[in-house]
């Protein structure tokens, strides 16, 4: 399914982070700019290993009640491609980690409104 992006004046479609390999502990992968609205639209996670790996992604500092994905299994040599619509506020962060370091590669795209 293709989705048409209707950008308004001041909207910039961009890669927000990545591709970046995830560590085995929660780390900030993106911080929303001050005084700008950010919409997370797509999350892509590639598993480059020969074994299933768990992925955790949080909106804000990692905690059970902040997780978008909590130990989501990405199959060996598999991919998660997810379309979302998450609005981030000024200075809000995305944190992510993998159950095995350097096996998952994360890319996040979205729209920044200036």
N, C-alpha and C positions, 0 to 999 in steps of 0.2 A: 504494500500500500504506500503510495506516495502522498506526501502532505505538502500542500502549497503554503509557503510562509508569507503572510501578508505583513510586510514591514511598513512601519509608519516613519515619518520624518524623524530623524534622531535615533532610529533603531539600527543597530549593527549586528548582523549575524556573524558569529565568531566561534572559534575553538576556545573553550574556557580553560581546559587543561589537557595535557597529554599530547601524544602518547607518553605515558610514564609508567614505569614498573612499580608495583605496590610493595611495600615493606610488610613485615610480619606484625607490626604494631601500628596503631592508629596514627596517621600523619595527615596534616592538612594538604590537600591537593589543589584547593582553590579558595580564594578569599574574594568576596564581592567587593567591588570598588565603593568607596564612600560616595554618598549622594547620587548613586546610580541604581536603577532598577535592573535586575538580571533575571532572565528566565532560562532555566535549564530545560533543554528540549530533548536531547539524546544522550544516552550513556552507552558506551561500547566497552566491553571487557573481553579481552582475548586471553585464553589460557594457552601458553606456549609449551607446557610440560606434558609429559606422558601419563599424568595422573590427575584425577579430579581435585580441584582446589576450591576452598571456601572463600567467598568475597563478602566483605562487610562495608557498607557505605552509609555515612551518617550526615545529616544536615545539622551542623553545629558540632560541638565537642562530643566525641563518641560516647554514647550511653544507650542503654536498651530502648529508652523512650524517644530517641532521636534517629533511629535507624530507618533508612529507606530499604536497605537489604541487610538481613542479619544472617550471616553464615550461609549465603546462597551458593549452592554447589555449581561450579562451572566445570563441565566435563573435560576430560583430557583432550587437548588440542581443539577445544570447543570455543564458542563465542556466545556472549550475551549481548544482544542489541535491544535496547529498551527505549521507547519513546515516552516522554514524560511532559508534564507542564508544571514545573516547580518554580515559584517566584522566590528569589532570595533578596533579603533586605541588605542595606548598607553594612559592610564589614562582616556579614554572615559567612561561615566557612563550610566547605565540604571536607569531610575526613574519610579516608578509606584505608583498608588493609586486607591482606591475604593470609590464609592459614599457613602458606609456605612462601617465604620472601622470594621476590624476583621471578615469579611464575605467571603473574597476571599483569596485563598491560591495560591501563585505563585511559580512555579518551572521553571527554565531555564537551558537547557543543551546546550553544544557546544563543540568546539575543541579549545584548546590552543596550539599554535606552539611555542616551546622553541628554 
